[in-house]
Amino acid sequence: MRKLFLGAAALIFTGLLVGCNQLTQYTLSEQQVNEYLQKHNDYQKQLGVPGLVDARITLTDLTSQIGRAEPGKITLSGHADVDISSLFGAQKANMVLTLKATPSFDKAQGAIFMKDMEVTDYTIQPEKMQSVMQNLMPYLNRSLKSYFDQKPVYVLDGDRSKTEALAKKLAKGIEVQPGQLVIPFTD
C-alpha cells in the first residue's frame, strides 16, 4: 500500500512540475512559426537600378529552423519568383534563398520579429541570371531586413490558447533553443 501511495505521489508531483513549466514559459515550435509564415508572409518588392535593371521579387514557401544552424539565430529558407526587366529584355528566374536573423520579442505587440536579417546563401535558375542577382543582392538584403524589422514572424494570440494569452500578458523576452522559441514569463 505504501509503494502504491509513493508511486501515486510521484506521478502527481511530476504532473505538477509539467504544469508549473506551462505557468513559467510558453514554447513556440518551428511548426507553429512555419504555419504562421505560410499564412502571413506577403513579401513582394520591386528592386533595382532605374534605367538599368528592375526586378520584381516575390518570396514564397518560407520555413524556419530555430537555433539549429547557429545558436541564438533563426534560419529561414524559401523560394523567390523573380521577374527581371533590363536592357536585355524581360526574363524570369527562380531563386532558393537562405536567410539568417536574430529573433526579438516586442512585448507591446506580443510579436516576434527577425532583427539583422541577411541573405546567407542563394541559388538562381537559370544560372545566366547569377550576375544580375549579384548586382541586386545589396538591394534585396536591405529590403528583406526592412521587411522583417516591420513584419513579425509570429504574433501571440490569446484566442489560440490560454497559455498563449498568458504569454502575451506576462512575457519577459525570448530565448532560442534548438527547434523552438521559449518565451519566459519571469526573468
Helices and strands as residue ranges (DSSP letters): H 2-24, E 25-29, H 30-40, E 44-49, E 53-66, E 74-86, E 89-106, E 111-125, G 127-129, H 130-150, E 154-155, H 162-170, E 175-177, E 180-184
